[in-house]
Amino acid sequence: MLVGRSIQGVGGGGLIALSEIIVTDLVPLRLRGQYFGILSAMWSVGSVTGPILGGGFSQDVSWRWIFYINFPFIGFGIVFVILFLKLNFLPSSLMSKLRRIDYVGSIIFIGSATSFLIPVTWGGVMYPWDSWRTLVPLIVGAVGLIAFFVYETYFAAEPMIPITIFATRTAILTYIETVLHGLVLWCALYYMPLYYETVKEYSPILAGVSLFPLSFTVAPSAAIVGIVVTKTGHYRWAIWVGFFFATLGTGLFCVLDVHTSIAGWIFLTLPAGLGLGMLFPSLAFAIQASALSGHMSIAVAMFSFFRAFGQAIGVAIGGVIFQNQMHENLLRYPDLAPVAGAYSKDAAGLVQIVRAMRAGMEKDNLKEAYTDSLRIVYAVCTALIGVAGVLSLFTESYDLNKGIDSEQTIREKKSRDAEVAAEK
């Protein structure tokens, strides 16, 4: 399973970056907002239907179907790419293209990033954070990433990641904001279903449906931002408004408790979805507008990487905060203090424990401790997204009226008249 998931991650991560790079290479900057809005809409549809399908499969069929369901979508995607993505290939040999690849930099970067992210995901779950199994790969990964940037700066002939993509203040700040955006977004999408399943005792399917106010608002807000920015040529307002609603929304998460009504959690989760959705296209505009000539595709690829990096560490950071807070909260209740160490290790594992308990004071206390712990997670998310909002105030304004910054173009279908004229 681990090997299969790794291969799936390589393919899935590549598709996310390539879909954005294709839009970047084929569409002028001013018009990209509409297309990035469509991409965000597709992401929203997937994030809404995915938890429902996954919950249904795990509840009524088998968890294996969570993986099987990918095959028809992959098949359709391959067919659509073959039929509709017609590109003018650059006139160069395969060997010349292969020689341009930064093999050493790629190996250092992939190895270091993997070494850093794996212990981040298993720290506190499989092994304690102070275990050598967590610390050694974490340190090796961090040192490797530093070595990678040294190599790219001073030794690589054609660097995989040119340091010049960090040449402007806006680029540096927006990459930081992108990490924090991904961190908070994924933290919310991970822990909110656990609130519904553990505290509200909803089924996996109903927990997925309950995410609608948060996830279904991403697509409309992203699409609207893309259209408005395309019309006006201004993007900073969308970043500022997006961070305002994201900060407000994650702050409202802290209000959720054991007794919050259905109407309550619906309206409390709406602002976060609006704000986080607005940030998808608006941050992309800032990255692309500030990119130097010839580096647009690399800048977009790094934008995808930093967002995914934030998503990876978001769950890990949330897990550390939850564990520490849950352990402390459980010690307040004499009936739960003996199991504080075991219960605080895994937020997801408590779903079945709570469901198996009989109604009574012990169960109520456990739910209270759970919501109190989640409240601290959301408070930290609020602080982080607030910091990102403050950083966004220093975003510079760039002209969006730029042409296509790529040698790769789409192959236009010639009309019959044009073909006849060409033959003459």
N, C-alpha and C positions, 0 to 999 in steps of 0.2 A: 504493500500500500504506500509506503513512504517513497519508494522509487517512482511509482505511478503518479503520486501527487506532485513530486518534484518535476517530472516531465510536463504534467498538466500546468504547473505554475510557470514554467519556462514559456510554454505556448500561449497561455492566457495573458501573461505579462507582455509578451511580444505583440499580441494582437491589440492590446489596449494602446500601447505606444504607437504602433503602426497606423492604426485608424486615425489618430490625431495627426501623425506626420503626413499621411496622404492628403488630409484636408489642408494642411499647411503648405504642401508642395503644389497643390492644384488650384487653390482659391486665394484671391487677393486678400490682404489683411483686413481691409474694411468690411468685407463680406463674410468673413469666417464666423462671425457671431451666430448667424442662422444655423450653420452646419454644426458648430460646437453645441448649440442649443439642442439640435436633433440628437447628437451623441449623448448629451446629458439626459434627454428624454428616454433613450433606449436603456441607459444605465438605470434610470428610475423604474422603468417597467420591469427590468430584471430584478432590481432590489425589492420590488413589491411582490412579484410572483414567485421569486426564489424561495423566500422563507415559507410561503404557503405550500408550495410543492414539496419542499424539503420536509416540512412538518407533517404533511399528509403521508409522504412515503415512509418516514420513520415511524409514524404512528400506526398506519394501516397496512403497509406492504413490507418493505425492507429498505434499510438505509442504502443498500447497493444501488437502488433505483435513482438515488441522488446523483450517482455517476453515470448510470446508463442513459439518463434523460439528455445528457450532453450530445450523444451521437447524432440524433436527427438535426439538431441545430448546427453542428459542425458540418454535416453533409450539405445542408442548405447554404451555409456560408461559403463553402468551397465552390459550389455551383455558381453562386452569384458573383464571386470574384472572377471566375473564369469568363463568365458571360459579359460582365459589365465594366470591369477594370481594365481598360485598354490603354496602355502606356507606350510612349515613344522611348524605346530603350536607348541608353547612351551608347554612342559608337566606340566601344572599347572592348578588348578581349577579356575573357573570364580571368585569365592569369593576372592581368594588370589590375583588375578589381581586387583579386585575392591578395595581391602584394600591398595594397593600400590599408589592409586591416591591421589594426594595432593589436597583435596577438599577445604580446607581453602585458600590455596595459589591461587587456580584457581578462586575462587569467588572474592578474593581481586583483582587479576590481571585483570580479565575480567571487573569487575565493575569499576575499576580505569581507565583502558585504554578506556573504553566506555565513561566514564565521561569526560575524557580529549579530546577525538577526536570529540565528538558531537559538543561542542561549537566551536572547531576549524573550523568545516565545515560550521556552520551557522553564525559565527561571521562576521559582516559587511554585511550580506545578509538578514537574518531574523531579527537579532537584532544587534545593534551597539556593537563595541568591548568594550566600557566602560559600557555596560548594565550589571546589576546583573545577568541576565539570561545567559550571556556569561561568566562572571568572576567567579561566584560561582562554577559551575560544572568544570571549568578549574582548579581552585585552589584545589577543592576536589579531582579531578583526579590526579593532581601532587602530593599532599600529600599522596594519596592512593598508588601511585606507589612507593614512598619512603618507606611507611609502608610495602609494599609487599617485597621489597628487604631486609628490616630488618627481616621480618618474615622468609624468605627463608634462610637467613644467620644463624640465631640463634635458630629458633624454629622448622622448618619443618624436620620431620624424613626422608622423601624422597622428597626433594624439586622438585617442578615443573620445576624450572629453577635454576640449581646449579650455584652458583657464580663462580665456577671453570671454567666455559666456557669463563670467562673474564680473565683467568690466564696469558695469554701471551700478549705481546705488539701488535703482529700482529692481534690477535683476536679483541682487543679493537679498534685499528685503522680501521680495515676492517669493523667492524660493523658501525662505524661512516661514513666511505666512502659509505657503502651500503645505509644508510639513505639519504645521499646527492645524491647518484646516483638515488634512487627512486624519490626523490623530484624533481630533474631537469628533469628526464624522463617524469614524469606525468605532470609537469608544461608545458613542450613542447607539449605533446600530447593533453593537454586541450586547450591551447591558440593558437596553430597554426591553427586548424580548424576555430577558431573565426576570425583570421586574414583573412583567405580565404573567409569566409562568409560575414564578415562585410566590409572589405576594398576592396576586389576583387569582392564582391557580387556574389560569386559562390553559386550554389544550395548545399543543404546538401550532395547529392550524389557526386557532383564534388569536394566538399571540402574533402570528404573522399578519393577520388582518388588522390587528391593533397598531401595527407599524404604519398603516396608511397615512395618518395625519403627518407623520414625520417624513416618510419616503416618497409619498405621492405628490408632495408639494415641491419636490426638487425639480422635476421636469418643467412645470409651468413657469416657475421663477427663472430657471436657466434659459428657457426659450424666450421669455419676455426681455431679459437682459440682452441676449444676443441680438434680437431685433432692434431694440432701442439704441444699443451701441452702434449697430450698423447704420441706423438712420442719422444719429447725431455725431458720431465720430469721437465721442467722449466715453471713457471707461472708468475713471477714478470714482465717480459718484456711486457706481454699482459696487465697487469694492467696499467703500465706506458704509453704504446702506446694508450690504450683505453682512459685514462684521457686526454692525449694530444689532441686526435681528438675530444673528447667530449667538452673540453674547447674551442678549435678552432671553433667547429661547433656552439656552443651556442653563441660565440662571433660574428660569421657571421650572426646569426639571427638579430643582432642589425642593420645590413645593410638594412634589408627589409623595404620598405616604400610603399607609395601609388602607385608609378610608377614602381615598380620592375616588370620586364618582366617574362614570364613563364619560359624561360630558366634560368633567374636569380635566381628565388626562388628554382628551381630544384637543381642547383649546390650549392646554399648556404645552403641547408638543408641536403645534402648528408654526409658531414663529421660528423655531430652530430649523425646520425644513425649508422655510422660505429663505432664510439667511444663508444656510449652507448651500442651497441650490444656486443662489445668485453668485456665489463665489466661484463656482466651476468655470463659467465662461469669462468672468471679469478678471480673475487671476491669470487665465490663459492669455487674455488680451495684453495685460501688463508685461508678461514674459516675452511675448512675440514682438510687441512694439518696441521694447528696449533692447532686443537682440541685435547684435552687429551683423552687417551684411555677410551672407554666406554661412551663418551659424544658426539659422532659424530652425532647421530640423533637429539639430542637436539640442537647442534650447527647449524645444517641445518635448523631446525624449527625456531630458532631465526633469522637466516639469512633471511628467508621468512618474518618473522614478521617485522624486521627492514626495509626491502625494502617496505613492504606495509605501514608501518608507515610513511616513507618518502613520499610515493605517496599521502597519506592523507593530510599531512601538506603542500605538495608542492602546491596544488591547493589553499589552504587557504592563504599561504604566498603570492602567486602570486596575489590573489584577493585583499589582503590588499595593496600591492604595486600599483596595477592597479587603485584601487579606489582613493587613495591619489594623484597619479600622474595625473589621468584623471580629477579630480576636479580642480587641479592646472592648467592643460593645457586648460580646457574649459574657465576658467576665463580670458584667454588671448584674447578671441574673444567676442566682445560686444554682438553679436547676440546669442551666446550660454551661456553667463555668467548667465542669469536668470535660466537656467535649469541645471547648473553644478552639483548641489546636487543630482538631480533625475537621470541624465544620468550617473553619476560616480558610482552608487551603484551596477550595474550588467553588467559585460562585455558581457555576453550572451544575455541579454535583448536588447542590442543595435543593434543586428542583424536585428530585425524586424523594429526598428525605422529608421535605415539607409535605408533599402529597401523601406520604405514608403515615404521617403522624395523625393522631386523633385530635379532634377539636378540643381546645383547652388553653390554659394559661401558657404552657410551655410552647405550643405552636404559635400563639399570639406574640410571645416574647421573641421567638426566633424571627418572625416576620418584621417585628419592630427593629430588631438588630440589623436585619437585611436592608431595610429601607434607609436606616440611619447611615449604614456603610455606603450605599449607593449615593446618598446625598453628598458625601464628601468627594466621591469620584466626580460627580457632576459639578461640584464647586471648583475643583481643580481644573476641569475642562473649561468652566466659565472664565477662570483667571487666565488660562492659556490663550483662549480665543480672544479675550480682551486685550492681552499683550499684542497679539497679531493685529488687532484693530488699531492699536496705537501706532505700531510700526507702519501700517498702511497710510497713515497721515503724511508720511514722507515720500510716498510714491510720486514719481515725476510724470508729467503729461507728455506724451509723444504723439506725433501725427500718425494717424492710421491709414492715410492715403498713400500706401506703398504698393508697389507691384509684387508679382510673384518672385520670391527669392529662392529659385530652384532651377536646376538644369533639367529636371524631370518634368515632362508635360504629358497631358492626356492626348491620345490619338483621336483626332476628330474624324468622324465618318464623312467621307467625300460624297458629294452628290454626283449623279450620273453626268450632268453637264460639265462639272469640273473634271471628271475623269476623261471625257471625250476631248476637252480642251487641252488637257495635259498630253494626251496621245498625239494630238496634232503638233 
